[in-house]
């Protein structure tokens, strides 16, 4: 996540309680000396990558496999989420970590309940409509305050909340290739129930089990999600490889032209040439 520094005050209270909410407090407590060693090393020697820090964990991170033997990375991320460290740059593909107190602005801390209310309002404003029972992005807000207005949608089950400011705004559709992490896509059930669009990010599935592709991009056309683009950037060869375009319903000529134009636009932004097949 990238966040404007002006929003820092909305997250400070949550940083202090992050480890308790996520169950990481016990592991951090067991490895308190390890955490202290990392903070002291960075304080004395300046920003470090994970490869610059020895693994001094007493208790390994309790992983099911994905994070085995990654105690340093896990501790850095825990200290980051707890507000002790901040990412200040990159050395190649590795994040560069420094003490948060050296790089983050000194801003007033917004009380936790007020901060969560403001963030919930912003989430609803970004999404327009949300399920009443769950946050759009649970890793950010575990449940939401009752912001916006309750709503029912004809023919769609469930309770919803809407941002009233969005109701009378004029709508002008467009065609776009969306990131799987776009706000429109983050609540799988909302996408299925509200937009009748079946999609899941398949990056962690075996190739044989994928339906749409490793990192397929949802296609927005007008006010509908109409398909997925299975594509990949191959920077070594300078190509944007389009493996397949999955049409939920057959595209008409104008839809196909609009999608092709977006593919060309994305490839151009990446400074790659489109190759199909």
Secondary structure, 3 states (H helix, E strand, C coil): CCCCHHHHHHCHHHHHHHHHHHCCHHHHHHCHHHHHHHHHHHHHHCCECHHHCCCCCCCCCCCCCCCCCCHHHHHHHHHHHCCCEEEEEEECCEEEEEEHHHHCCCCCCCCHHHHHHHHHHHHHHHHCEEECCCCCCCCCCCCCCCCCEEEEECCEEEEEEECHHHHCCCCCCEEEECCCCCCCCCCHHHHHHHHCCCCCCCCCCCHHHCCCCCCCEEEEEECEEEEEEEEEEECCCCEEEEEEEEECCCCCHHHHHHHHHHHHHHHHHCCCEEEEC
